[in-house]
């Protein structure tokens, strides 16, 4: 019980400290007394950083609240009952599960492990993992807000996410025959939110658990958002514009650069559209879609979580085909958007 509390405390302290520094350096008095903060590039950096954070935070908050309510109040068996036995239908329904159950990325991997343990087909769980973080109402709303003037990017994101998840799910169905789950250590059960299937837990206790889960997720995602916004604002402000344009002018290179950037940033899918929109004047629509589809499906954070749950060979299989499918998909999309 101590470890999660300590981790939550450290994350909160880090977020408070980062917020304090941000507020301090935005203060006009501080700026007046430090001439080096008055340069145009620093002003651009601050404007970009603050706009990304302020636009994204409401969607992160909405996402974690919805996710936590579902995590605590909706039993796993409801998800299982919705999956048809036919593999093609199973893949299609699994793609749409995110619309009904917008669970956050961090919560999806433990949920997928539980469902596979209870008999859900592995391919359905993989499709749910890949499509769920994108095909949900909160992500649709945040992407629409970020790209109001370019709705084709919003619909391309949703369509490509559906197609990639379906293709990878069918490949898992066709080629993965062995159980790829690692044995669960006894101490991991605490992190697996087993309280969801406990009918004796009272509503008051469940509300407290929901609040606890939501606050933990909000701090965790907020931390990644602040880091991502800082890195994005830094790249946009201080990286030589001609270098960025050289990358952007090469179709394959620009797509892979944005996919790699999304992988490293590990930003929650409810807020990554605001980061992508800051690159809209430099990168093509297909590169932005590559960022918006690949990042939520695969990033540093989710890779580490998947390696903790699944065997390495299986994680590499899913990662490789996700990369290939997104690369091919955005290349084809580039002909139309």
N, C-alpha and C positions, 0 to 999 in steps of 0.2 A: 504493500500500500504506500510505502514511503516514496519509492522511485517515481511513480507518476506525479505525485504531489510536488516533488523536487523539480521534475522536468517542467511542470506547469509553471512553477514559481520562477525558474530561470528564464523560460520563454517570455513570461509576463514582464520580468525585470528588463530583459533585452528590448522588448517592444516599447516599454516606458522610457528607457534611456534613449532609444532611437527617436522617439517622438519628442523628447526634451531637446535633443540636438537640432531636430528639424525646426521646432518652434523658435529656438534660440537664434538660428541662422536666418530665419525669415523675419525676425524683428527689425523694423526700420532703424532703431537706435544702434543696434549691433552693426548693421550694414553701413551706417553713416560713419562709425568709428573705425571700420576696417575697409579701406579703399579697395583692397584686392577682391572684396566681394561685390564690387560695383561694376565689374567688367560685363560686357554684353553676353559673353559665353556663360558666365556664372548665372546671370539673370535667366538665360534660356534654359540652363540646366534646372534651376529651381522651378520655373514655370512648368516645364515638362514633368518633372518629378511630382509636384503637388497635384497637377491635373490628373495624372494617371491614378494616384492614390485616392483622391477625392471621388473620382468617377467610379472606381472599382469597389470601394468599401461597402456601399449599400448592397451591392449584389452578392458580395462575400457573406455579409450578415444574413441576408435572405436565404442564401444557399445553405449555410450551416444550420439555421433554425429549422428549415424544412427537412433537411437531411437528418437532423437529430431526432425530430418528432417521428419520422419513419423508422429510424434505427431502433428506437425504444418501443414504439407502440405497434408496429406492424410485424407479425411473426414471419419467420423465414418460409414457413409452409405455404403462405399466401403466394409468394414468388414461385415456389415449386409447382403449385397447382396450375399456374398460367402457362407453363411451357408444354407445348404439344410433343407427342412422342416422335412424330415424323421429323427427321433431322433438318430438312429445308424449312419447314414451318417453324421448327424450334429455333433455328437461327434468326428467322425474320421476327418472331415474337420477342426473342431475347434482345434484339436491336432496339425494340420499342419499349423495353422495360424501363429504360431511363426516363421516358416521358412520364410514366406512372410513379416510379420510385427514384426521384432525384437525390440519390445518396452521394455524398462527397467522395472524391477519389480515394482519400485515406481510408474511408469506411468500406469501400467496395471490395478490397482484397480480403479482409477477414470474412465479409459476408459471402464472397465466392467460395472461400475454403469451407465454410460451414455447409453451404448448399451442396458442394461436391461430396462432402462426407455423408450427407443425408440422401445421396442418390441422384442429384441433378447431373445431367450429362456434362462432361468437361467442356465440350464445344460451346454449350449454352453459357456456362460460367465465363469463358474467355470472351465471348461476344458481349456479354453484360459488362465485363471489365473494360473493354475497349470503347463500346458505344455509349455506355451509361454517363460518363463524365461530359459528353457533348450533347447527346440527344435528350435534353431535358429543358423544361420551360424557362428556368432561371438563366441558363446559358444562352438560350435563344434570345431572351429579352436583353441580356447584356451585350450580345453580339449585334443585335439590331440597334441598340442605343449607340454603340461605338461606330457603326457603319450605316447610319441613317440614310446617307446620300448614295450608298452603294449596296443596295439590297442583294445584288447578285452574289456578293461575298458571303452574306448570311446564309443564303440557301445552298450555295456551293459547300459551305462548311458542313451543314446538316446532311446533305446528300452524300458527300464523299465519306463522312464518318460512318454512315449507314453501310455504304458499299464496302469499305475497307474492313469493318467489323464482320460483315457477312462472309467475305472472302477468307479472312483469317480463320473464322469459326469453322467454315467448311473444310479448310486445310487441316485443322486440328482433328475434325471428325474423320477425315480420310487417312491421316498418317500417324496420329498419336494413339497407340493401343495400350500402353502401360500407364498405370496410375502415377502422375508426376508429383503428387503431393509429398512433401517431407513429413516425417512424423512430428506431431505437435508436442513440444515440451510442456510439462505440466504447468509451468509458471505462465505460459502464453495464454492459458484459458482466461485469465483475468482480462487480458486485452481484447478478447474475442467477443465482448459484449454479450455474454451468455444470458444476461438478465432479460434479453428480449423474449426469450421463450419461457420465461418463468411466470406462469399465470397468477401465482400467489403474490407477486409484487404489487403493492397498492398504487393507486393513481398518484398520490402525493410523492411516493418514492420514485415513481416513473418520471414525474415532472422534475424532480431534483436531478435525476440521472440525465434527463434531456438537457437541462440547463448546464450540467457539468460537462456533458459531451459537446454541446454547442460552444461553450466558452473555450474549451481546450482546442477545438477545431478552428475557432475564430483567431485565436492567438497564433496557432501554427500557420494558418494560411496568411494571416496578416504579416507574419515574419517574412514569408516567402515573397509576398507582394511588395513589401518595402524594399527588400533586397533586389527584386526584379525591376522595380521602378527606378531604383538608383542606378542599376547596371544599364538599363535602357536609356535613361536620360544621359548617362555618361557616354554611351556609344554614339547617341545622336548628336551630342554637343562637342565631344572632344576627338572622336575618331575622324580622321581626314575624310572629308566629303568625297573626294575623288576616289578613295579606296572603296567606300561604300557603293559608289556609282559603278565602279568596275565590277564589283560582285553582282550588283543588281542587273547589270547589262548581260550577264551570262545566265541563260535560263536554268540549266541544271545546277550551276553553282549557287545561284540565288535561292533556289528551292532548298538545297541541302544546307546552306548557311542558316536559313530561317528555321529549318527543322532542328539543326544542332543548337541554335540559340534557344529554342523552345525547350529542348532536352535539358540544357544546363540551368535555365531559369527556374524550372519546376513550379511555375505559377498555377494557381487554381484556375480551372476552366471558366469559373464565373467572372473572372477579372482579366483574363489574358487578351480579350478583344481590345481593351483599351491600350495595352502595350502594342499590339499589332497595328492599331490605327495610327500610332505615332510614326510608323514606317511607311504609311500609305503614299506619301509624296515621293519616296525613293524606290520602293520595291513594287513589283507587279502584283496584280490581284492573285495570281496562282501561288506566288511565294508567300503571301499573307495567309492564304488558305492552308498551305503546307504547315506554317507555324501553328495555325488554329486547330488543325486536325492531329498532327503528330504529337505536339506537347502534352495534351490531356491523355493520349493513349499511352505514351511512353516518356518518362522523364527520369532524372536521377533518383528522385524520391520514390516513385512507383517501382523503378527497377530494383532498388534495395528491398522494398517491401515484398515484391514478387519473389526475389531470391530467398527471402526468409520463409516463404510458404511453399514455393515450387522448386523442383530440382533444376540445376543450372542449364542442362541441355534443353529442357522445355522452355525456359525463359528466353534462351537464345533463339529457339525456333520461332516463338511468338514475336520477338523483337525484330528478327531478320525479315519475316514476311510482312510485318506491319510497315517496316521501313520501305520495302520494295513496293507494297501496295499503295502507300501514300505517294511515293515518288512517281509511280506510273500514273496514278489518279490525277495529281496536280499537273503533270505534263500534258495529259489529255484535256484537262480543264483549261489550260493555258490557250488552247485553240478557240475557246468559246467566250472566256471572260476577260 
